[in-house]
């Protein structure tokens, strides 16, 4: 009886050891798989974050090109548009704030929206100064601004696409768990006010033809009222 008891005891002990070993191997495999998943998600989020930074840096280059043109615009306009001093001073102030180095991405986006609104008001005001529209330096500046605006528009679209992809990554499960541990926060897309989305053509507004042929006075007044409502 005793040998049989010890035999059964050792048999049960061996079976328990086998079960524990299998469980340990399974847990180890699960741990490895989870580690790989976390690593893949982590690298993906880092890539999305870097893409946003890359897109913003590209857009920032285009914005700085426009900032560089603003002083020339102010100098030319103030020679003719003597009644637009307040608007030109506001444009100069916004530009000075925008080129400041200690701004977050969100602050730069907000300031650029204000700058776009101020430029829109100047485009409307220029319509009352035919001599200014005929100035060759102004026409050259007009062409440069048109080119820069197109580049800014393209860079905005690319930036918004990368931000949307990044925001999806940090909000969707299970990557949102890893994003939380990484301290990643949602970023804002580059939103432009409704009147700015009309994307007025500078060539149309600054055409040397009759103002009535370019844009009606009623439409100009509506656009000015919209701009004033936004605080620009």
Helices and strands as residue ranges (DSSP letters): H 2-80, G 82-84, H 85-98, H 105-126, H 130-133, H 136-171, H 175-182, H 194-197, H 202-205, H 211-214, H 217-229
